[in-house]
Amino acid sequence: MAQVEKIHHTESNIELIEEPIQLFKPYHGEEEIEAVSEVLRSGWWGQGPKTAELEQKFAEFVEAPIAVSLNSATAALHLAMTVAEVEGGEVITTPMTFVSTNHAILYNRATPVFADVQRDTLNIDPDDIERKITDKTRAIVAVDYGGHPVELERILEIADAHNLIVIEDAAHAAGARYKDRAVGSISPMTCFSFHPVKNLATGDGGMVTTANEEWAERIKKLRWVGINKNTWQRADGEDGSKYSWEYDVEEPGYKYHTNDINSAIALVQLGRLPDTNGRRREICAMYDEGLAGIDWLTLPVEKDYVFSSRHNYVVRLNNRDKLADWMRDHRVGSGMHYIPNHLYDMYKPYVTEALPVIEEEWLRCLTLPLHPNMSDNDVQYIIEVIKAFPHA
């Protein structure tokens, strides 16, 4: 953990820290190391009892009937759209996301239709969703940007009125709540990420939650190349001594299943998620207080009807790139989340009209460091660096 140690002066008179402060950093303790060691000693490294336990406990945590584990959120989105049967149709989506969200649409041979975002939260705009529905629309992908849930109630009402399926991309939103309901229990399907820098982090991984048993069973087959029984299901007894080799392959699938090494880490991370998300909220509160009143800086919002998981802390200003350089010179990492997907060459053919809010706001976005490893001193140092920035 970086400490604020005064070692020498810069031109700004900010005294530099000895160790840089990273934008993101995985958080773990001895419990994760011991959990992995237990799996390694068990001899069962693949998808097995730890994965089954994770699915059960994650479903309980997010108050969902069913949770199905995958090896990434990308896989979760891909298979969620597959069982939603979007192929040949249109999927209304946001460009303000990591490209996996929209690649999953193309994987399913569907057409992404980009909607603009709300200026305050940078979440997809329900009004623009409604305006862009056609007779070809099959689904809506709603991304909880930075861990702040989208306007789920309104989006679900729009979907119900047009017989559409909502797939919630909650890659940032493990532990978030919307109107006192857990994200993961509200949308027909919700997809989570366990990427190393996410709030619940493993080597990599993902999850789909749903109440639809038919969808869940099909996803379970598709994640394991179409096989209708996974290896753990075919093992009779923990020692695998009565292993059955019989199974059927009902359709082509993918190698998207996770393993017990990642699941063991995830179980520990899940147990401490309320605490680590709580630390994120403490850091955000310090940013909010320390950066308040700076007239050239717009701070992120949290609507009063949501409980954000606070995955990202994104500020906005007109000379974003100069502040990023300034922070780097002062040994503080920063980032930009995200380049709007419709600006990438491969997505330009799908753009039919301008998206004025996102095209203005993304140029102003800068992500500040936010992870439970940060000390109070780290946060105060970052605040001092930003306040000293010659913004004019």
JOHUUR-V834478 format. One record per helix or strand of 2 or more residues. SS is the DSSP state (hx for helix, st for strand). FROM is the first residue (numbers start at 1). TO is the last residue. If there is no record, write none. Layout:
BEGIN
ss	from	to
SS	FROM	TO
SS	FROM	TO
END
This chain:
BEGIN
ss	from	to
hx	30	42
hx	49	61
st	66	70
hx	73	83
st	90	94
hx	100	107
st	111	115
hx	126	131
st	137	143
hx	145	147
hx	152	161
st	165	169
st	177	178
st	181	182
st	189	193
st	206	210
hx	213	222
hx	260	291
st	306	307
st	313	316
hx	320	329
st	334	335
hx	341	343
hx	345	348
hx	356	364
st	365	368
hx	376	387
END
